[in-house]
Amino acid sequence: MAYVRMPSPHAIDRLQMLAIVRRISTVLCTLLCSTASACELLHEIGSDCTHGACATTPGLPGEACLIESWTRTLLGDEEALVSREVSLVRDAEGRVPCELRWTPRDPRQVPDVLRNCRGFLEPESTGAPTCRVQQVPVVNGAPLSGREGFYFLEASASIPGSIGAFRFTPRAVPTADVQSSITCTTAATLTARAGLTSTAADSCASPAPTASSRIGAACVPDITPLQGFDSQDVYLENTSRACNLGSCLVFHLAGSTDPECGIDMTQPVCASARALRERAFCSCRCGPAGQGGAKPCTCPDDFRCVPSVVALGPFAGSYCVPAGTAELF
């Protein structure tokens, strides 16, 4: 079975409270811009809310969200448990924001099933023998009958620490010579009552179009994972204060950016200042067109337009990444 990191139960309550306090402080910053102490509580790399001068927060349609794009390799069995902080939200048809692909386990020996990609398999023009597995909608807790492919079921109370599992219909169980990988994009917002809460990415606000002047500036999202960032993943805060309500991109950063990080053993690993400078920065989508037909931006000279930084959903596309950082991946 495949597992992904999950916070310890002893850390969740305290970390959620810290996250809520930070979010409430953000609101106080806007209301109390004349009070230096209120803004100094929020002093972070790239923040405009320092020394008593706070950025204004004009109203934008939609929610402030943290978008996370992740890919994991699944084992070849019939079920893969997933343990994460943010759940997968289904669309109206009963599908989750994920795609599953099959590739040869040994590139020198391509299985026959990957040569044609028929039935529940769809071909992909990636240059390699890759097939995308169709997702079967789940309605009333069960996959639709008569369909073949993969599906996601939420975890029951008997599986602690898991949000659910990816499963395959009988004819779609991968053989030993096939490698399965799952790519998902989730969205979370921060609420005073529930803390970090899953939401549909369609409900998240589009980044402000006037924020391009901040591209490359350092930033730290106001909404952060309770157990810190995962270096395997990419995160995008859609309307970051530090980016003039543009996008703050956290690119394969490891560790927590919480000011309280490192105080006691319940805290996650802390992100280093150097890593923050290199991997957390204001960015913009350089292709394809964004939400509502927004035109792609042009990256600065010392940046590269990295393809498919966010894999799925309304924020999917290529984003500007510093050239030195992009070369590491």
N, C-alpha and C positions, 0 to 999 in steps of 0.2 A: 504494500500500500504506500501511497505517496503522502507525505505530510509537509506542511508549511508551518513556520514558527507561529506560536500563539503566546500571549502574555501570561505570566503566572497569576493565579487568582488573587494572591496577596497584594499584587501590584496594581490591579485594575482600579480599585476604588480610589486609591490615592492619586494615581496618574490621571484619572478622569477628573478629579477635583482640581488638579493643577491646570489641566487643559481648559476647564470651565472658567477658572479664575483669570487665566490669560485672555480668554475671549471677552469676559466682562470688562477687563482692564482696557481692552481695545475700544469698547464703547465709551468708557469713561474718558479715554484720551481725546476722543472727538468732542465730547461735551465740555471738557475741562482743559482746553488747549492753553489757556492762560496760566495754568498751574504746572510749573516745571516738574514737581515731584510725581504727578500722575503720569507724565510722559516718560520720565526716566525709568519707571517700572518696566516699560516696554522697550528699552534700548536694546536693539538687536542689529546684527550686521545688515546694512542696507535699509534700515527702517528710516522713514521720514519723520517719525515721532520721537524726536530727541531734543533735549535742552529746551523744553517748553514749546516747541514748534511742531504741531501735529498736522499730518496730511488730512484734508477733508475727505469725506466719504459720501459722494453723491449717490442718490438712489439708482440702482441698476435693476432691470427686470431679471428675476431668477435668484438663486441662492449662491452664497459663497461656498465653494466646495474644494475638496482635495481629491483630485483624480489620480488613480493609481493604475499603472499598466504593468502587468506581470506575465511571465511565461515560465512554465515548469515542465519538466519531462516526467511522464507518468510511467509507472511500471506496466508490464504486459498482462496484469491480471484483470479481472472483470470489474474491479472497484478501486477508486482512488480517493481516499479521504482528504479533505482540505481543511486546514486549521488556520484561520486568519482573523484579523480584527474586524474587517468589513465584510458584510454578507453580499451575496449576489442578488440583485433585484431583477425580477422577471418583467418582461414586456407584456403587452396586452395578449400576445399569442402564447405565452407560457415559456418563453426562451430566456436564458440568462445571457449577459454580454460577454460571451466566450466563443472562441473558435478552436477546434481540435484538428491537428494535422498528423498525417502519417508520412514517415520517411523511411528509407531502408536502414535497418540497424547496421548493416555492413554496406557502405556505398559501392563496393565492388560486386555485390550480388543483389540485384534489384528483384524483389518478389514480383510474380506475375500480377498480383492484385494492384500494384502501383504502376504498372505499365499502361493500363487503360483507364483507371479511375472511373468505373461505371457503378451504376446502382446508387448506393448511399454515399459514394465517393465522388468528389468534384475535382477536376484537374486544376492545378495552379501553374501559372507561367513564371516560375521562379528560377528556371534553368536547371533545377534538380528534380528528380522524380518525386514529386510531392503531391499528395491528395488531401483535400479538406473533407473531413467527415461531417455529414449533415447532422444537425442537432434536432432531436425529437422534442416537440413541445410537451410540457408537463401540465396537466389540468387535473385539479382536485387530487393532487398528490400522486398521480400515476402518469407514465408516458402514454401518449396516444397509441392506440393499437394499430397495427398494420404499417407502422413506420419502422425503419431501420436506421441505426446511427448511435450517437451518444446522447446522454441526457444528464441533468443534475437534479438530485433530490436533497432537500434540506435534512439536516441531521436530526435524529430523535434525541430525547433526553438520555437515552442509554449510551450515547457516544459523547462523553464530555470533551470539551475543547475543540469540537469540530463544527464548522458551519454547514457541512454536508459532504456529498460524495458525487464524483462523476462515475457514471455507469454506462455500460454498453448493452444494446439489445443482442439477442442470441447470435444473429448472423454477423454482427459488427464487432465481435470480440477480436482484438488484434492478435495476430499470430506471432510466434517467437521471432520471426525475421523482420518485424515491423516495429519502428520506434514511434511512440505517441507523445505529442507535446500539446499542452493546452495553453492558450493565451487569453487573458481576461482583462477587462478594464472596469474598475469599480469607482464609485463616487461616494464621498462621505461629507457630511456637514456637522457642525458642532452646535448642540443645543444645551441650554442651561439645565433642562430636566434630565436628558438621557445621555449627555456627553457626545462622544463620537457616534454618529448615526448614519447608517446606509441610506442612500437616496438614489433616484434615477438620474443619470447624467443629463438627461434632457431637461431636468428642472434647474440645472446650474446656469448661472449667468454667463454671457459671453464676455471675454476680456474687453476692456475699454480700448477702442481703436486708436486713441491718442497717446497710448503708452509707449510707442516705439522709441521715444527718446531715452527711455530707461534701459533699453536692451544692453545686457552685459553688466549692469549694476548688481552688486551682491544683494541677496534677499534671503529671508527665512520665513516660511509660511506661518500664518497664525494658526492654521489647522494642521496638526501633526499627528502621526501615529503614536499611540500611547507607549509602545515599546520601541520607538525610534524607527528610523528609516532602514530599509533593507537594500544592500548594495546590488542585489539582483534586479531591482525594480526601478521604475521611473515614476516620479510624482509631479503633479502640476496643480498649483493653486490658481484657480481661474481669475480671481479678482484680488490680487495682492496689494496691500497698502504700500509695501516697499517698491512696487513697480507701477505706481500711479494707477492702480486698478487693472493693470495688465497681468500677464502670466508670470508666476514665479516657478521656474523649473528646477526640480531637485533630481539630478542626473546620477544615478547609481551611487548615492551617498550612503555610508554605513554609520549608524548610531543616532542618538537623540540630540536634538537641538534645544531641549527644554532647559531653561536657566537653572532649574533645580537638579539637573542631571549630575550624578556622582555623589550626592549627599549621603545616600545609604545604599545597602545591598539590593534593595528592591528596584532600583533604577536600572535602566538598560545601559549599554555601552554608550559613551558620549562621543559625538562627532568632533573631530579635531578642527581647530581654526583654519588650518591649511586646506583640509578637505572641504570645508564650507566655502572658502574663497574659490576653489576650483569647480565645485559641483552643485552649487546653489546660486542661481543667477536669474535675472529677468530675461525673458525670451519672448518669442512670438512665433506664430505658425507661418512657415515659409512655403508651405504647399501641402495639400491642395487648398481649394477655397474653404473658408471657415464657415461657422454658423451664419445663417442668413445670407450666404453668398459673399461674406467678407473677403476682400482681396488678400492674397498671401503677402507677407512682408518681405523685405530685402534684408539679408543678414549683413552686419558690419564686416569690414575687410578681414578682421582677425577671427571671424566666426565661420562655421560651416553649417550648411543646411543638411541636417542628419535625417534620413528618411525613416518613417514609421516609428517615431519616438513614442507616440501614443498610438496604440494599435487599433482600437475600436471605439465606436460611439461618436457623439457630436464633436469631440475635441481631437479626433484622430487626425494624424498627419505628421508632416516633417516639421522640426523646430530648429531654431538657431542655437548652436552649441559652440563654445570656444574651441578653436582649432586644436589646441593642445590637449584638451579634455576629450574631444571626439576621437583623437588618435589612439586613445587607450582602449577603445572598444571596437 
